[in-house]
C-alpha cells in the first residue's frame, strides 16, 4: 500500500510539472520507481519470507532498504519534483512549522547525519532490539522505517535533491566513506566476532538450510561489507566525475566572460600604394606662397 501511494504521488508530481511545461528526465523517474520497487521487494519479496529463519536474508532486507533504495528515492525526488511530491495542503503545513524545518536542517548536516546513523544502526543491532524486532511485526516495521530514514539523512547532504543539479564537491566522497565505514565495522564484528550474536532466534532455524548460526551471521556480515565497498567506489567515481565536470564548466564560463570583457582592437591604418612600394607619401595639399 505504501509503495502504491509513493507511485501515485510521484506520478501526480510529474503530471503537474508537465502541465507547466517542465518535463522530468527519464533517468530521474527510473530512480524513483526503482527505489520504490526495491522497498517492495525488501518487505514482501523472497528475503522477507526467510528473514525470520536466516540472518543473511534479514540483512538483505536492510541492505535493499537503506543502502540501495534510499539514494535512488532521493535522486528521483530531485527538484522540481520534490516541491510537488507532497499534496499542497500538507506541504504548507510543513513549510509553516519552523521547528520541523529547523530540526531537519540540523539533522541533515553531514557530521550530525553520520552520528545519528551510527547510533540508530548500532542500537538496532543490540541483541534485545534485534531479536525483539523479529518477534514483533510492528517493531520490525519501525526498524525498517528507521533504517530508511537514517540513510536518507546521510545521502541528503551528498545528493542535495533541493537543487536542480547535484553540485560536484569532493568532500562528499569523504562523507559517504565515513558513513560506510560505520557499517563496515559492524560487518566486521559479525564476521570476526567468533560467536552467534542472535542465537535466541537463529539458533536452530539456520540448520534447515545447512548453515550454522555463526556461518549465517558471517554471511550477513560479508554482504554488508561487500555492498559498502561497492557504494564507496560508486561514490568516488560519481562525485569525482561531477566535480571535474563542474570545474570544466566554470573554466569555460570564465573564458567566455573574459572574451566578452576584452575591448575591441583599434582598426589598422590603411596602406597607400606608395607606402606599399616603399616611397614616401606626398601630401595633396601644398603650402600657400607668401606674397
N, C-alpha and C positions, 0 to 999 in steps of 0.2 A: 504493500500500500504506500509506504514512504517513497519507494522508487517511482511509483506511478505519479505521485504528487510532484516529485522533483522533475520528472519528464514533462508533465503538463505545465509547470511553472516556467520551465526553460522555453518550451515551445511558444508560450504566450509572449515572453520577452522578445523572442526572435520575430514574432509577427508584429509586435508593436514597433520595433525598430524598422522592419521592412516597410510598414505603412509610412514611416517618417523618412523614407529614402535612404536608410542605412542598412547595409547587408552585414550578416555575421559570417565570418570566414568558416569554411567547411572544416578546417582543422580544429578550430575552436569548438564548434559544435560536436565534432567527433570526440574531443577530450571530455566534454561534459557527459555525453551519453555513454562513453566508455567507462568513466568513473562510476556512474550510476549502475551500470551493468556489473561492475566488479563488486560493488556493495551488495547487490542482489545475490551474486554468486557466493560471496562470503557468508551471507546469512542463511540462504536456503539451498545452496549448492552442495556438491559432494563433500566438501570439507566440513560443512556444518553437520552433516549426518554422522560423521565419525569423531566429532570434536569431544564427545563425552567418553570416548574409548581410547583415543590416541592424542597425546600432547602435540605431536607433529601436525595432525590435522587441525587441532585448535590453533596452533601457531600460524598455519596457513590462513585461517580466518583473519587473524590480526594483521598479518602482512598485507593481505589484499586490501583490507580496510584502511589502515593507517599509512602504509608506506607506498602504495600504488594508487589507490582510488583518490586519496586526499589531494595530492598535487594535480591530478587530472581534473578534478572538480574545480579547483582554484583557477587553473588555466582556462577551463571552459567558461567560467563566470567573469572573465575579464571585461572591464568597462568597454562599451556602454551597457552590455548585458547585465552587469551587476546592479546597475541603477534600476532596472525594470524587472529584476528577478522576483522581488517580493511584491505583493499587492500594494497599491499606493497608500491605503489606509495604514497598513502595518509599517510601511516604510516611514510614514510621517510620525508614527508613534516612536520609533527608534530614533529618528532624527531629532525629536524634541527632548529626548531623555539624555541630558548632558552626562549624567553619571554612567550610563551604559556606554556612550561613545568614549568617555574618558577611560573607563576600565578596559575596553577593547584596545584602545590606543596604547595603554600601558602594557597589556599582556602580549601584544604582538611585537614589542621591541625585541630584537634578536637575543640579547642576553636573558631577558625575562622569559621569553618563549622557551628557550632551551632549558632553563631552570624548572619551569612548570612541567615541561615534557619529561625531564628526568624524574621528578618527584612522582608524578602520576604513573609513569611506566613502571618504576621500581615498586611503588606501593601496591599496584595491582598484581605484581608477581611475588609478593609475600605469600606464604603458604595459606594463611587464613582467608585472605581476599581472593586468591586464585581458585582455591577449592570451593569457596563459598559461591563464586560466580557460576561454577559448574553445577552446583546443587540448586540454584535459584534462577529461573528464566528471567525474572525481572532484573536481578543483579547482573546477569550475563549480558542483557541488552544494554544496561547502563555502562558496563565495562566497554562494550563496543563503541558506544557513543562517545565515551571519554577518550578512547584511543583515537577516534576520528577527529575529535575536537583539538586535542593537543598537537596532532600532526598538521592540522590546518593552521594553528598558531605558528608553528615552525616555518611552514612553507609560505605563509602570507607575506612576510617581510622580504623573502627572496624573490617570489614571483610577482609581487606587487600588482594584484588584479585591479586595484583602483586606478591604474594608469592604462591608457590605450595601448601602449607598447612597453614591454618589460625593459627597463634600463639594464645595460650590461655593466656590472660592477664586480670587481674581483673579490671584494670582501665576502660576497655571497658564497663563494667556494668554501672559505673557512667556516662560515656559518653552518652550511649543510654538513661539512665534515665533522664539526663538533657535535652536532645533533646525532649523526650516525654513530659516532664513537660511543655515545651513551648506550645505544642499542648493541654495539659490538661487544662491550664489556659484559652486558647481560648474556649475550650469546656465548661468550667465553665461559661464563660461570656455569651455564647449562652443559657445556662440553667437558670442562675440566673439573667440575665440582666433585666428581667421584661418587656421588650418591644421587638417587632419585628424590627430587625435592617434593614431588606431589604423589607420593606412593599411596596416599589416602584415597585418591580417585583413580589413579592409573596403575595401582599395584598389581591388579590381576587382569585388567582388560587388554593390556598390550600383548599378553601371551597368545591371544586368539589370532594374532597376526604375525606370530613368530618373532616377536621382539620382547626384550626385557624392558622394564620401565626406564632403566638408565640408557639403553640404546635408543629408545624412543625420544627421551629427553635430549640426548646428544644430536639426534637427527633434527630436532626442532632448533637447537642452538646453531647447528650448521646452516640451516635455512636462513636464520636471522642474519648471520654473518655474511653469507653469500650475497643476499639481497642488499645488505648495507654496502658492500664493496661495489656492486653494480651501480647503486644510486650515487655513490661518491664519484665514480668515473663519469656517469652521465652528467652530474652537476658540474664537474670540472670542464668537460667538453662544452656544455651549453653556455655557461657563464663566461668562459674564456672566449668562445667564439663571438658571443654577443658583445663583450667588452671590446674586442678587436673591431667588430663591425661599427660600433658606436664611435670609436676613435677615428676610423676612416671617414665616417660621415662628418664628424667635426672638422677634420682636416680639409675635406673637400669644401665644406661651407666657409671655412676661414679663407681658403684660396679664392673662392668666388667673391667674397666680400672685399678682399684685397684688390682684386682685379677691378671691381666696380668703383672702389675709392681712389684708384690711381688716376691723376689728372691726364687729360688727353695731350699728346705730344704736339708741339707747335709745328705748323706746316713748314717744309723746307723751301728756301727761296728758289724761284725759277732760274734755270740756267739758260743764258743767252747763247746764240750761235757763236759770238765772238769769244765768250768765255770757254765754250766747249773747244774752240780752235786754239786756245791759248793766247789770244790777243786781248789787250785791254779794251774795255767798252768805252765808246765815245759818246759823250753826252749830247743829246739832241739840242739842248739849249745852249747858245753861245753868249758870252758876256757882252753887254752893250758897250759900244765905242764911246769914249769920252770926247766931248766937243772941244 
